[in-house]
Amino acid sequence: MTWNQAVNACENLTFAGKSDWFLPSADFFRKMYREHLDEWEKLSYWKSEEDGGNAWRHDFVTGKAGYTKKGNLNNVRCVREKINM
């Protein structure tokens, strides 16, 4: 999905009777990469942070994050709860 599609998909998601889904933050991804790497497919996922025509993504293969064009395709994983850092 593009970044805009990912944001819309999470905001409009109703799953398991819940509708409070959102695109995760950079802090969320850092914690997931450190503590739950084995639970994620080794793909690149969109993050909620953006800057103009670019948005952040997190790569679960390399562990690196970076900006890319919002129109590029990446994976999306919607979450419901903020995590304590």
Buried (B, 14 or more C-beta within 10 A) or exposed (E): BBBEBBBBBBEEBEEEEEEEBBBBBEBBBBBBBEEEEEEBEEBBBBBBBBEEEBBBBBBBEEEEBEBBEBEBEBBBBBBBEEEEE
